[in-house]
Amino acid sequence: MSRRASGILLFVLSIPPLLLGISAGKDANHEAGVHAGQLRQAATVADAAERERFTYYAESTLRRLEDARYNRNMLLVAAAAGLIGGIVVLATGRGRREVPAPGHGEVPATARDETGPAAGAVDTAPPAPAFTSCQACQWKISVAATACPQCGHPHQPVTTVAAASPPPAPAGKGLRAFYGTLIALGLGGAAVIYTVLFDSLSETELVRLSPFWLFPAVFGYYGLVAQRMEAQLQESHLDTVSDQLLSVIRETGVLGQVLAFLIHAPFLLVKSRQPWVTALVGSLIWAIALALFFSLVFPSL
């Protein structure tokens, strides 16, 4: 799947939560009108029993109203995040242009002059010779030899200075710290919710709080994995971090491959060399999937 296809996939995945969010918004408006009418009837009715009955109906309608508003907000946020993620992928997914190398002994056309040799050619120093002649017998010997192997005449070795290698690229310590902080915040929030606050929260509230710790944890984990895969691209000569991760997964066993594909499935859909793009879009796919699950599947469980 190309980078453009990854962006289009996010757009397509954003359509269902967008439509469901609009529908949930209409339901919320309807429930708000019903709730307001029930409160008016409870305030104007003279009979105490009727007033209590309308008050009970209003409380029940209020719970449905809160659920509809929550579904509306979650679905619209997931849809907006997916649309923004798709724009990011398409904006950063422009293909790299490859300049064809000139043929053997051929000078690029931009550097040639019509009446002479290449005008823009870069002068390069010839490589240092590896052999020289012995001063006594003229035998070809290495420039690093201390004596001629043919006649034994002493020779002053020539040492060559190796060109300084370019400094290594920065390892992205700031981003690693950022991703690690997200993981710590996500897992720490989950620990607090399911230990300290567990008894004081209802099942519905626990479900509603899950995106607030799950998304940063997934984003941070995907970011660290993407950075590690990016560091291996220079050796593997693959195109994207997801391709590198796929090659690593294929080297594991069958059980490891199944678990890795389940955990990193959204990660593998993103074709980008930038780790933060892969991490962001992969976690957004998880966010959209969770929003659809909590809105469509969980209420029926």
C-alpha positions as CSV (number, residue, x, y, z in Angstrom):
1,M,0.0,0.0,0.0
2,S,1.4,3.4,-1.0
3,R,1.5,6.5,1.1
4,R,-1.3,8.0,-0.9
5,A,-3.4,4.8,-0.3
6,S,-2.7,5.1,3.4
7,G,-4.0,8.7,3.5
8,I,-7.1,7.6,1.5
9,L,-7.6,4.7,3.9
10,L,-7.8,7.2,6.8
11,F,-10.3,9.3,4.9
12,V,-12.5,6.2,4.2
13,L,-12.2,5.1,7.9
14,S,-13.3,8.6,9.0
15,I,-16.6,8.4,7.1
16,P,-18.4,5.9,9.3
17,P,-17.7,7.7,12.6
18,L,-18.6,11.0,11.0
19,L,-22.0,9.7,9.8
20,L,-22.6,8.0,13.2
21,G,-21.5,11.1,15.0
22,I,-24.0,13.2,13.0
23,S,-26.7,10.7,13.8
24,A,-25.8,10.7,17.5
25,G,-26.0,14.4,17.5
26,K,-29.6,14.3,16.1
27,D,-30.5,11.8,18.8
28,A,-29.0,14.0,21.5
29,N,-31.0,17.0,20.2
30,H,-34.2,14.8,20.2
31,E,-33.5,13.6,23.8
32,A,-32.8,17.1,24.9
33,G,-36.2,18.2,23.7
34,V,-37.9,15.3,25.3
35,H,-36.1,16.0,28.6
36,A,-37.0,19.6,28.6
37,G,-40.7,18.7,28.0
38,Q,-40.7,16.2,30.8
39,L,-39.3,18.8,33.2
40,R,-41.9,21.3,32.2
41,Q,-44.7,18.8,32.8
42,A,-43.2,17.8,36.1
43,A,-43.2,21.5,37.1
44,T,-46.7,22.3,36.0
45,V,-48.6,19.1,37.0
46,A,-50.6,19.5,40.2
47,D,-50.7,15.8,41.3
48,A,-47.7,14.7,43.3
49,A,-47.7,11.2,41.9
50,E,-47.8,12.5,38.3
51,R,-45.0,14.9,39.2
52,E,-42.9,12.1,40.6
53,R,-43.6,10.0,37.5
54,F,-42.5,12.8,35.1
55,T,-39.4,13.4,37.2
56,Y,-38.5,9.7,36.9
57,Y,-39.0,9.9,33.1
58,A,-36.8,13.0,33.0
59,E,-34.0,11.3,34.8
60,S,-34.1,8.3,32.5
61,T,-34.2,10.6,29.5
62,L,-31.2,12.5,30.9
63,R,-29.1,9.3,31.0
64,R,-30.0,8.6,27.3
65,L,-29.1,12.2,26.5
66,E,-25.7,11.9,28.2
67,D,-25.0,8.7,26.3
68,A,-26.0,10.3,23.0
69,R,-23.8,13.3,23.7
70,Y,-20.8,11.2,24.6
71,N,-21.2,9.1,21.4
72,R,-21.5,12.2,19.4
73,N,-18.4,13.8,20.8
74,M,-16.3,10.6,20.6
75,L,-17.3,9.8,17.0
76,L,-16.8,13.3,15.7
77,V,-13.5,13.6,17.4
78,A,-12.4,10.3,15.9
79,A,-13.6,11.3,12.5
80,A,-11.8,14.7,12.7
81,A,-8.6,13.0,13.9
82,G,-8.8,10.6,11.0
83,L,-9.3,13.4,8.5
84,I,-6.4,15.3,9.9
85,G,-4.2,12.2,9.9
86,G,-5.1,11.6,6.2
87,I,-4.1,15.1,5.4
88,V,-0.8,14.7,7.2
89,V,0.0,11.5,5.3
90,L,-0.9,13.0,2.0
91,A,1.1,16.1,2.7
92,T,4.2,14.3,3.8
93,G,3.9,11.3,1.5
94,R,5.3,12.9,-1.7
95,G,7.5,10.4,-3.5
96,R,11.2,11.0,-3.6
97,R,12.6,11.8,-7.0
98,E,15.4,9.6,-8.1
99,V,18.0,11.1,-10.4
100,P,19.3,8.6,-12.9
101,A,23.0,8.1,-12.7
102,P,24.9,8.9,-15.9
103,G,26.4,6.1,-17.9
104,H,30.0,4.9,-17.6
105,G,32.3,7.8,-18.7
106,E,29.3,10.0,-19.5
107,V,29.1,13.6,-18.2
108,P,25.7,14.9,-17.2
109,A,24.1,17.1,-19.8
110,T,23.8,20.0,-17.5
111,A,27.5,20.0,-16.9
112,R,28.5,19.7,-20.6
113,D,29.4,22.6,-22.8
114,E,28.5,22.5,-26.5
115,T,32.1,23.3,-27.6
116,G,34.2,21.7,-24.9
117,P,34.4,19.4,-21.9
118,A,32.2,19.6,-18.9
119,A,32.0,23.1,-17.6
120,G,30.6,22.2,-14.2
121,A,32.8,19.2,-13.5
122,V,34.2,18.9,-10.0
123,D,37.9,18.3,-9.7
124,T,38.7,15.3,-7.6
125,A,42.2,14.3,-6.5
126,P,43.4,11.0,-8.0
127,P,43.7,8.1,-5.5
128,A,47.1,7.5,-3.9
129,P,49.0,4.7,-5.6
130,A,49.1,1.4,-3.7
131,F,52.5,0.3,-5.2
132,T,55.9,1.9,-5.9
133,S,59.2,0.8,-7.3
134,C,62.1,-0.4,-5.2
135,Q,65.0,2.0,-5.4
136,A,67.5,-0.8,-5.8
137,C,65.9,-3.4,-8.1
138,Q,62.9,-1.5,-9.4
139,W,60.6,-4.3,-8.1
140,K,57.0,-3.3,-7.5
141,I,56.4,-3.2,-3.8
142,S,53.6,-1.9,-1.6
143,V,53.9,1.6,-0.4
144,A,53.4,0.3,3.2
145,A,56.3,-2.1,3.0
146,T,59.4,-1.6,5.1
147,A,61.7,-3.5,2.8
148,C,61.7,-4.9,-0.7
149,P,60.8,-8.6,-0.6
150,Q,62.9,-9.2,-3.7
151,C,66.3,-7.7,-2.7
152,G,65.8,-6.7,0.9
153,H,66.5,-3.0,0.3
154,P,65.0,-0.9,3.1
155,H,62.0,1.2,2.2
156,Q,60.3,4.1,4.0
157,P,56.6,3.1,4.3
158,V,54.0,5.7,3.3
159,T,51.1,6.1,5.6
160,T,47.8,7.4,4.2
161,V,45.4,9.5,6.3
162,A,41.9,8.1,6.2
163,A,39.2,10.6,5.4
164,A,37.2,11.7,8.4
165,S,33.8,10.0,8.5
166,P,30.8,12.2,8.8
167,P,29.4,12.5,12.3
168,P,26.5,10.2,13.0
169,A,23.0,11.5,12.7
170,P,21.3,12.5,16.0
171,A,19.5,9.7,17.6
172,G,16.4,11.7,18.4
173,K,16.7,11.6,22.2
174,G,14.1,14.2,22.6
175,L,11.5,12.3,20.6
176,R,12.4,9.1,22.5
177,A,11.8,10.9,25.8
178,F,8.5,12.3,24.5
179,Y,7.3,8.8,23.4
180,G,8.5,7.3,26.7
181,T,6.6,10.0,28.6
182,L,3.4,9.2,26.7
183,I,3.7,5.6,27.5
184,A,4.3,6.4,31.2
185,L,1.3,8.7,31.3
186,G,-1.0,6.2,29.5
187,L,0.0,3.2,31.6
188,G,0.1,5.3,34.8
189,G,-3.4,6.7,34.1
190,A,-4.7,3.1,33.5
191,A,-3.1,2.0,36.8
192,V,-4.8,4.8,38.7
193,I,-8.2,4.3,37.0
194,Y,-8.3,0.5,37.6
195,T,-6.8,0.5,41.1
196,V,-7.4,3.7,43.0
197,L,-10.6,4.9,41.3
198,F,-12.0,1.5,40.3
199,D,-14.6,1.2,43.1
200,S,-15.9,4.8,42.6
201,L,-16.4,4.5,38.9
202,S,-19.2,2.7,37.1
203,E,-18.7,0.3,34.2
204,T,-19.8,3.0,31.7
205,E,-17.4,5.6,33.2
206,L,-14.5,3.1,33.0
207,V,-15.2,2.5,29.3
208,R,-15.5,6.2,28.6
209,L,-12.1,6.9,30.3
210,S,-10.2,4.2,28.4
211,P,-9.4,6.3,25.3
212,F,-7.6,8.9,27.5
213,W,-5.0,6.4,28.6
214,L,-5.0,4.0,25.7
215,F,-4.3,6.5,22.9
216,P,-1.1,8.1,24.4
217,A,0.2,4.6,25.3
218,V,-0.3,3.3,21.8
219,F,1.1,6.5,20.3
220,G,4.2,6.4,22.4
221,Y,4.8,2.7,21.8
222,Y,4.4,3.1,18.0
223,G,6.7,6.0,18.1
224,L,9.5,4.1,19.8
225,V,9.1,1.1,17.4
226,A,9.1,3.5,14.4
227,Q,12.3,5.2,15.6
228,R,14.0,1.8,16.1
229,M,12.9,0.7,12.6
230,E,14.1,4.0,11.1
231,A,17.6,3.4,12.6
232,Q,17.8,0.1,10.7
233,L,16.8,1.5,7.3
234,Q,20.3,2.5,6.3
235,E,21.5,-1.1,6.6
236,S,18.5,-2.8,5.1
237,H,17.9,-0.3,2.3
238,L,14.2,-0.6,2.6
239,D,11.8,2.2,1.8
240,T,9.7,2.8,4.9
241,V,9.7,2.0,8.6
242,S,6.7,-0.2,8.2
243,D,8.6,-2.3,5.6
244,Q,11.4,-2.6,8.0
245,L,9.1,-3.8,10.8
246,L,7.5,-6.3,8.4
247,S,10.9,-7.8,7.6
248,V,11.6,-8.1,11.4
249,I,8.2,-9.8,12.0
250,R,8.8,-12.3,9.2
251,E,11.9,-13.5,11.0
252,T,9.9,-14.5,14.1
253,G,8.0,-17.7,14.7
254,V,4.4,-18.4,13.8
255,L,3.0,-17.3,17.2
256,G,5.2,-14.3,17.3
257,Q,4.0,-13.3,13.8
258,V,0.4,-13.6,14.7
259,L,0.7,-11.5,17.8
260,A,2.9,-8.9,16.1
261,F,0.5,-8.5,13.2
262,L,-2.4,-8.0,15.7
263,I,-0.5,-5.4,17.6
264,H,1.1,-3.6,14.7
265,A,-1.6,-4.0,12.0
266,P,-2.4,-0.2,11.8
267,F,1.4,0.5,11.9
268,L,2.0,-1.6,8.9
269,L,-0.6,0.3,6.8
270,V,1.4,3.5,6.9
271,K,4.1,4.0,4.3
272,S,6.4,6.7,5.5
273,R,10.0,7.2,6.4
274,Q,9.1,9.6,9.2
275,P,8.5,7.8,12.5
276,W,6.2,10.4,14.0
277,V,3.9,10.1,11.0
278,T,3.7,6.4,11.2
279,A,3.1,6.5,15.0
280,L,0.4,9.2,14.7
281,V,-1.5,7.6,11.9
282,G,-1.3,4.1,13.3
283,S,-2.6,5.2,16.7
284,L,-5.4,7.2,14.9
285,I,-6.6,4.0,13.2
286,W,-6.8,2.4,16.7
287,A,-8.7,5.5,17.9
288,I,-11.3,5.2,15.1
289,A,-11.7,1.5,15.7
290,L,-12.2,2.0,19.4
291,A,-14.8,4.8,18.8
292,L,-16.8,2.5,16.5
293,F,-16.5,-0.4,19.0
294,F,-17.7,1.7,21.9
295,S,-20.6,3.2,19.9
296,L,-21.8,0.1,18.0
297,V,-20.7,-3.1,19.8
298,F,-20.3,-2.3,23.5
299,P,-23.8,-1.0,24.1
300,S,-25.2,-4.4,23.0
301,L,-22.9,-6.4,25.2
